[in-house]
Amino acid sequence: MTAFVLDVSIALAWCFRDEANPAAWAVLDRLETETAVVPSLWHLEAANVLALAERKGRITAAATAEFIAMVETLSIDVDQETPFRAFAEILALARGQGLTAYDAAYLELAMRSGIPLATKDRALAAGARSLGVGVLGL
């Protein structure tokens, strides 16, 4: 059973120790016994942040590879409906909550699945709470 939607901001906190907090580590601990779900853009979003961090010298390619290897061991399912909801539900949420379409995709998935959203993004968390979606990770 899927327990929560995993925003990339939480996962990347496990990579960038200066962004980690006890709540982020608690989400990682939950993945030992629970499954997370992510929108189909999750891997591209994570790869983009990692590539930018490498270019800026914030992380090495070896550290990126280590992080990816760890993430690949986790129980994370990819939602395949995200692209089909982009121009309707996701765009409407982005407009209504003042979010990027990327962040709205996480919120839409949490709402559709009826499960909490794990995020470090304050605007996304505020939007989720305003719509009655549970939030983990702040």
N, CA, C and O of each residue as an XYZ file, in Angstrom:
552
protein
N       0.833     -1.186      0.000
C       0.000      0.000      0.000
C       0.880      1.254      0.000
O       1.890      1.329      0.700
N       0.466      2.228     -0.803
C       1.212      3.472     -0.880
C       0.854      4.357      0.300
O      -0.322      4.574      0.591
N       1.869      4.863      0.975
C       1.662      5.612      2.216
C       1.694      7.128      2.038
O       1.011      7.847      2.767
N       2.484      7.628      1.072
C       2.607      9.076      0.905
C       3.198      9.414     -0.457
O       3.811      8.576     -1.119
N       2.992     10.681     -0.860
C       3.597     11.228     -2.073
C       4.928     11.843     -1.666
O       4.996     12.606     -0.702
N       5.973     11.514     -2.391
C       7.328     11.978     -2.071
C       7.752     13.102     -3.005
O       8.013     12.870     -4.186
N       7.822     14.315     -2.476
C       8.315     15.458     -3.239
C       9.837     15.353     -3.336
O      10.499     14.880     -2.412
N      10.366     15.789     -4.442
C      11.812     15.710     -4.661
C      12.590     16.514     -3.618
O      13.747     16.199     -3.343
N      11.977     17.546     -3.033
C      12.685     18.359     -2.035
C      13.086     17.541     -0.813
O      14.134     17.788     -0.216
N      12.271     16.584     -0.444
C      12.608     15.707      0.691
C      13.743     14.767      0.300
O      14.715     14.618      1.040
N      13.618     14.137     -0.857
C      14.638     13.180     -1.293
C      16.000     13.843     -1.437
O      17.015     13.269     -1.045
N      16.029     15.030     -1.989
C      17.313     15.699     -2.178
C      17.921     16.162     -0.865
O      19.129     16.380     -0.784
N      17.104     16.313      0.156
C      17.655     16.626      1.481
C      18.527     15.480      1.987
O      19.448     15.703      2.772
N      18.245     14.267      1.545
C      19.082     13.125      1.935
C      20.436     13.184      1.247
O      21.405     12.593      1.725
N      20.506     13.888      0.135
C      21.749     14.030     -0.628
C      22.565     15.219     -0.130
O      23.781     15.125      0.041
N      21.887     16.327      0.096
C      22.541     17.557      0.532
C      22.331     17.702      2.030
O      21.293     18.188      2.480
N      23.302     17.287      2.778
C      23.167     17.207      4.236
C      22.798     18.538      4.877
O      22.145     18.558      5.920
N      23.206     19.649      4.272
C      22.866     20.952      4.846
C      21.376     21.272      4.698
O      20.877     22.205      5.328
N      20.670     20.507      3.874
C      19.229     20.691      3.707
C      18.416     19.688      4.522
O      17.196     19.807      4.630
N      19.094     18.714      5.085
C      18.399     17.663      5.839
C      17.921     18.196      7.176
O      18.501     19.119      7.748
N      16.855     17.593      7.653
C      16.345     17.889      8.995
C      15.757     16.588      9.543
O      15.615     15.623      8.792
N      15.416     16.538     10.812
C      14.883     15.290     11.370
C      13.640     14.772     10.640
O      13.450     13.562     10.512
N      12.804     15.682     10.167
C      11.599     15.251      9.450
C      11.954     14.564      8.135
O      11.313     13.581      7.762
N      12.963     15.063      7.428
C      13.387     14.429      6.176
C      13.934     13.029      6.437
O      13.642     12.094      5.693
N      14.731     12.890      7.501
C      15.261     11.569      7.851
C      14.130     10.625      8.272
O      14.190      9.425      8.004
N      13.112     11.162      8.925
C      11.970     10.332      9.331
C      11.228      9.800      8.110
O      10.750      8.666      8.119
N      11.130     10.614      7.063
C      10.489     10.142      5.821
C      11.314      9.013      5.214
O      10.759      8.012      4.762
N      12.625      9.170      5.200
C      13.487      8.098      4.684
C      13.305      6.824      5.505
O      13.227      5.729      4.948
N      13.237      6.965      6.818
C      13.014      5.795      7.676
C      11.701      5.104      7.343
O      11.626      3.875      7.379
N      10.664      5.870      7.019
C       9.363      5.287      6.682
C       9.450      4.416      5.430
O       8.693      3.457      5.281
N      10.366      4.751      4.542
C      10.498      3.984      3.302
C      11.090      2.592      3.517
O      11.161      1.793      2.583
N      11.512      2.306      4.735
C      11.959      0.949      5.050
C      10.778     -0.016      5.096
O      10.939     -1.211      4.849
N       9.586      0.506      5.416
C       8.411     -0.358      5.557
C       7.222      0.106      4.725
O       6.220     -0.603      4.635
N       7.316      1.284      4.115
C       6.202      1.840      3.354
C       6.644      2.167      1.933
O       7.835      2.218      1.629
N       5.660      2.385      1.080
C       5.917      2.738     -0.311
C       5.477      4.173     -0.562
O       4.416      4.601     -0.106
N       6.300      4.901     -1.286
C       5.950      6.258     -1.700
C       5.546      6.217     -3.166
O       5.880      5.283     -3.895
N       4.828      7.236     -3.577
C       4.480      7.401     -4.984
C       4.940      8.782     -5.411
O       4.921      9.726     -4.620
N       5.354      8.895     -6.665
C       5.831     10.166     -7.209
C       5.196     10.397     -8.572
O       4.872      9.444     -9.280
N       5.016     11.670     -8.943
C       4.542     11.940    -10.305
C       5.629     11.572    -11.301
O       6.802     11.472    -10.942
N       5.240     11.374    -12.540
C       6.187     10.905    -13.555
C       7.331     11.873    -13.822
O       8.322     11.478    -14.437
N       7.236     13.107    -13.391
C       8.320     14.073    -13.589
C       9.409     13.977    -12.518
O      10.436     14.646    -12.634
N       9.210     13.167    -11.488
C      10.089     13.132    -10.326
C      11.554     12.868    -10.685
O      12.439     13.592    -10.230
N      11.812     11.860    -11.480
C      13.196     11.508    -11.809
C      13.888     12.626    -12.604
O      15.068     12.904    -12.391
N      13.150     13.259    -13.517
C      13.732     14.370    -14.281
C      14.023     15.566    -13.388
O      15.057     16.218    -13.532
N      13.118     15.853    -12.469
C      13.318     16.957    -11.545
C      14.548     16.703    -10.660
O      15.369     17.598    -10.459
N      14.665     15.494    -10.144
C      15.816     15.142     -9.306
C      17.114     15.210    -10.112
O      18.112     15.756     -9.643
N      17.097     14.658    -11.318
C      18.295     14.675    -12.166
C      18.728     16.103    -12.484
O      19.922     16.400    -12.523
N      17.761     16.978    -12.710
C      18.081     18.381    -13.000
C      18.786     19.040    -11.822
O      19.796     19.719    -12.008
N      18.276     18.851    -10.627
C      18.900     19.436     -9.435
C      20.306     18.875     -9.250
O      21.238     19.621     -8.949
N      20.462     17.575     -9.427
C      21.779     16.955     -9.275
C      22.771     17.485    -10.310
O      23.920     17.774     -9.976
N      22.330     17.614    -11.566
C      23.217     18.131    -12.621
C      23.650     19.564    -12.317
O      24.821     19.911    -12.467
N      22.700     20.389    -11.891
C      23.037     21.774    -11.544
C      23.993     21.835    -10.360
O      24.925     22.638    -10.347
N      23.758     20.981     -9.363
C      24.633     20.954     -8.184
C      26.051     20.523     -8.567
O      27.023     21.050     -8.027
N      26.173     19.580     -9.486
C      27.500     19.168     -9.950
C      28.201     20.324    -10.658
O      29.379     20.584    -10.413
N      27.472     21.018    -11.537
C      28.058     22.140    -12.277
C      28.550     23.234    -11.342
O      29.562     23.880    -11.614
N      27.840     23.442    -10.249
C      28.207     24.485     -9.289
C      29.243     24.008     -8.281
O      29.668     24.784     -7.425
N      29.659     22.747     -8.364
C      30.657     22.213     -7.444
C      30.113     21.889     -6.069
O      30.877     21.722     -5.118
N      28.810     21.800     -5.959
C      28.194     21.499     -4.661
C      28.250     20.012     -4.341
O      28.199     19.616     -3.176
N      28.355     19.198     -5.375
C      28.373     17.744     -5.221
C      29.240     17.160     -6.338
O      29.350     17.740     -7.419
N      29.842     16.027     -6.070
C      30.657     15.370     -7.089
C      29.816     14.345     -7.847
O      28.750     13.942     -7.381
N      30.291     13.934     -8.996
C      29.607     12.895     -9.764
C      29.555     11.599     -8.959
O      28.576     10.857     -9.038
N      30.592     11.329     -8.194
C      30.613     10.112     -7.364
C      29.534     10.182     -6.285
O      28.859      9.186     -6.022
N      29.366     11.344     -5.661
C      28.325     11.495     -4.640
C      26.941     11.392     -5.261
O      26.024     10.843     -4.650
N      26.782     11.922     -6.483
C      25.511     11.793     -7.200
C      25.211     10.324     -7.454
O      24.086      9.874     -7.236
N      26.198      9.581     -7.909
C      26.007      8.149     -8.184
C      25.648      7.394     -6.914
O      24.807      6.496     -6.944
N      26.268      7.746     -5.815
C      25.966      7.105     -4.528
C      24.520      7.391     -4.110
O      23.808      6.495     -3.656
N      24.099      8.637     -4.267
C      22.727      9.015     -3.927
C      21.729      8.259     -4.810
O      20.741      7.721     -4.310
N      21.982      8.219     -6.103
C      21.076      7.526     -7.037
C      20.990      6.048     -6.679
O      19.905      5.469     -6.697
N      22.111      5.442     -6.357
C      22.103      4.019     -5.983
C      21.249      3.794     -4.739
O      20.532      2.798     -4.655
N      21.318      4.702     -3.782
C      20.502      4.581     -2.575
C      19.022      4.736     -2.907
O      18.199      3.945     -2.446
N      18.674      5.746     -3.701
C      17.280      5.993     -4.063
C      16.688      4.801     -4.808
O      15.519      4.463     -4.620
N      17.492      4.172     -5.647
C      16.991      3.034     -6.425
C      16.670      1.820     -5.566
O      16.016      0.890     -6.040
N      17.111      1.809     -4.321
C      16.776      0.696     -3.419
C      15.455      0.926     -2.688
O      14.929      0.012     -2.052
N      14.919      2.141     -2.777
C      13.714      2.498     -2.031
C      12.453      2.060     -2.758
O      12.443      1.892     -3.977
N      11.407      1.881     -1.995
C      10.116      1.489     -2.551
C       9.365      2.748     -2.993
O       8.634      3.365     -2.219
N       9.571      3.107     -4.264
C       8.951      4.300     -4.841
C       8.256      3.895     -6.137
O       8.888      3.381     -7.060
N       6.953      4.132     -6.191
C       6.171      3.870     -7.394
C       6.013      5.162     -8.184
O       5.925      6.245     -7.605
N       5.978      5.044     -9.499
C       5.801      6.200    -10.371
C       4.373      6.206    -10.908
O       3.915      5.236    -11.513
N       3.681      7.319    -10.674
C       2.316      7.489    -11.173
C       2.367      7.792    -12.668
O       3.100      8.680    -13.103
N       1.596      7.062    -13.440
C       1.610      7.242    -14.887
C       0.516      8.183    -15.397
O       0.468      8.487    -16.589
N      -0.353      8.641    -14.509
C      -1.455      9.514    -14.925
C      -1.079     10.990    -14.980
O      -1.808     11.790    -15.567
N       0.040     11.360    -14.381
C       0.424     12.773    -14.287
C       0.327     13.516    -15.622
O      -0.283     14.585    -15.659
N       0.895     13.005    -16.719
C       0.837     13.767    -17.979
C      -0.590     14.009    -18.472
O      -0.867     15.028    -19.104
N      -1.475     13.089    -18.186
C      -2.851     13.205    -18.660
C      -3.673     14.186    -17.835
O      -4.786     14.541    -18.222
N      -3.142     14.619    -16.716
C      -3.834     15.563    -15.834
C      -3.209     16.958    -15.871
O      -3.670     17.870    -15.184
N      -2.162     17.117    -16.672
C      -1.410     18.378    -16.684
C      -2.260     19.578    -17.092
O      -2.191     20.619    -16.439
N      -3.052     19.464    -18.141
C      -3.780     20.612    -18.671
C      -5.117     20.854    -17.987
O      -5.791     21.840    -18.285
N      -5.505     19.989    -17.094
C      -6.784     20.163    -16.401
C      -6.523     20.345    -14.907
O      -6.341     21.472    -14.446
N      -6.503     19.254    -14.152
C      -6.398     19.321    -12.688
C      -5.114     20.008    -12.212
O      -5.155     20.837    -11.303
N      -3.992     19.669    -12.813
C      -2.709     20.222    -12.347
C      -2.605     21.709    -12.647
O      -2.184     22.486    -11.791
N      -2.984     22.107    -13.846
C      -2.962     23.524    -14.191
C      -3.915     24.314    -13.293
O      -3.582     25.415    -12.853
N      -5.087     23.763    -13.022
C      -6.048     24.438    -12.138
C      -5.485     24.593    -10.727
O      -5.647     25.646    -10.110
N      -4.828     23.559    -10.211
C      -4.211     23.655     -8.886
C      -3.084     24.681     -8.875
O      -2.951     25.448     -7.922
N      -2.281     24.699     -9.919
C      -1.190     25.675    -10.006
C      -1.747     27.091     -9.955
O      -1.223     27.947     -9.242
N      -2.801     27.330    -10.708
C      -3.425     28.656    -10.713
C      -4.021     28.989     -9.342
O      -3.778     30.057     -8.780
N      -4.795     28.059     -8.834
C      -5.531     28.304     -7.597
C      -4.668     28.433     -6.363
O      -5.016     29.160     -5.432
N      -3.540     27.735     -6.345
C      -2.674     27.741     -5.161
C      -1.407     28.568     -5.353
O      -0.592     28.671     -4.437
N      -1.235     29.151     -6.524
C      -0.041     29.953     -6.784
C       1.230     29.123     -6.810
O       2.281     29.574     -6.355
N       1.138     27.903     -7.345
C       2.269     26.977     -7.396
C       2.788     26.829     -8.816
O       2.105     27.187     -9.776
N       3.993     26.302     -8.946
C       4.443     25.878    -10.268
C       3.636     24.652    -10.664
O       3.069     23.976     -9.806
N       3.583     24.369    -11.931
C       2.891     23.158    -12.388
C       3.580     21.916    -11.825
O       2.923     20.916    -11.535
N       4.899     21.980    -11.670
C       5.636     20.852    -11.108
C       5.159     20.552     -9.686
O       4.866     19.404     -9.352
N       5.084     21.588     -8.857
C       4.629     21.394     -7.481
C       3.159     20.983     -7.434
O       2.767     20.153     -6.614
N       2.356     21.564     -8.312
C       0.942     21.202     -8.354
C       0.756     19.734     -8.716
O      -0.233     19.124     -8.311
N       1.687     19.157     -9.470
C       1.592     17.735     -9.820
C       1.676     16.861     -8.569
O       0.969     15.859     -8.465
N       2.530     17.234     -7.627
C       2.630     16.489     -6.365
C       1.337     16.622     -5.567
O       0.830     15.646     -5.013
N       0.818     17.836     -5.519
C      -0.410     18.084     -4.766
C      -1.589     17.333     -5.385
O      -2.386     16.729     -4.667
N      -1.700     17.367     -6.693
C      -2.792     16.650     -7.372
C      -2.714     15.163     -7.083
O      -3.738     14.523     -6.841
N      -1.518     14.608     -7.106
C      -1.341     13.185     -6.849
C      -1.736     12.833     -5.418
O      -2.383     11.812     -5.184
N      -1.351     13.672     -4.465
C      -1.727     13.429     -3.068
C      -3.239     13.498     -2.903
O      -3.829     12.667     -2.213
N      -3.864     14.478     -3.530
C      -5.315     14.620     -3.431
C      -6.019     13.420     -4.066
O      -6.933     12.847     -3.472
N      -5.602     13.051     -5.245
C      -6.224     11.926     -5.960
C      -6.039     10.621     -5.209
O      -6.934      9.776     -5.198
N      -4.887     10.452     -4.585
C      -4.581      9.208     -3.875
C      -5.127      9.186     -2.454
O      -5.243      8.123     -1.845
N      -5.460     10.357     -1.928
C      -5.958     10.437     -0.562
C      -4.898     10.123      0.476
O      -5.194      9.546      1.522
N      -3.658     10.506      0.185
C      -2.537     10.236      1.088
C      -1.762     11.529      1.333
O      -1.887     12.479      0.559
N      -0.961     11.576      2.405
C      -0.202     12.801      2.699
C       0.917     13.058      1.694
O       1.317     12.180      0.930
N       1.393     14.266      1.728
C       2.468     14.733      0.869
C       3.695     14.997      1.728
O       3.615     15.747      2.701
N       4.823     14.395      1.386
C       6.090     14.638      2.079
C       6.860     15.693      1.287
O       7.282     15.445      0.157
N       7.037     16.863      1.882
C       7.717     17.963      1.198
C       8.434     18.864      2.188
O       8.074     18.935      3.363
N       9.461     19.553      1.688
C      10.125     20.606      2.444
C       9.738     21.977      1.890
O      10.127     23.004      2.447
N       8.989     21.996      0.817
C       8.606     23.229      0.137
C       7.452     23.890      0.899
O       6.353     23.340      0.972
N       7.706     25.048      1.450
C       6.706     25.715      2.301
C       5.450     26.126      1.532
O       4.340     25.985      2.046
N       5.609     26.628      0.316
C       4.440     27.026     -0.473
C       3.595     25.814     -0.835
O       2.366     25.867     -0.782
N       4.245     24.743     -1.197
C       3.529     23.509     -1.529
C       2.823     22.957     -0.300
O       1.675     22.522     -0.384
N       3.501     22.974      0.836
C       2.885     22.497      2.078
C       1.679     23.354      2.448
O       0.653     22.829      2.881
N       1.798     24.657      2.282
C       0.680     25.552      2.602
C      -0.507     25.275      1.693
O      -1.650     25.235      2.149
N      -0.235     25.083      0.404
C      -1.310     24.754     -0.532
C      -1.974     23.444     -0.174
O      -3.198     23.326     -0.229
N      -1.172     22.461      0.194
C      -1.720     21.158      0.576
C      -2.609     21.291      1.807
O      -3.727     20.776      1.831
N      -2.118     21.970      2.809
C      -2.899     22.133      4.042
C      -4.207     22.875      3.796
O      -5.239     22.544      4.379
N      -4.151     23.884      2.923
C      -5.367     24.658      2.647
C      -6.437     23.814      1.974
O      -7.622     24.144      2.024
N      -6.022     22.736      1.352
C      -6.963     21.835      0.675
C      -7.220     20.561      1.477
O      -7.848     19.627      0.978
N      -6.737     20.521      2.713
C      -6.996     19.381      3.590
C      -6.106     18.184      3.359
O      -6.433     17.080      3.794
N      -4.986     18.377      2.681
C      -4.037     17.293      2.436
C      -3.010     17.285      3.567
O      -2.455     18.329      3.908
N      -2.758     16.125      4.142
C      -1.751     15.997      5.189
C      -0.361     16.248      4.654
O      -0.074     15.975      3.489
N       0.506     16.773      5.513
C       1.878     17.109      5.105
C       2.868     16.463      6.067
O       2.714     16.545      7.286
N       3.877     15.824      5.504
C       4.998     15.255      6.257
C       6.251     16.019      5.838
O       6.358     16.451      4.690
N       7.187     16.188      6.748
C       8.502     16.648      6.339
C       8.918     18.051      6.676
O      10.070     18.399      6.418
N       8.074     18.880      7.230
C       8.521     20.242      7.547
C       8.896     20.363      9.005
O       9.296     21.438      9.452
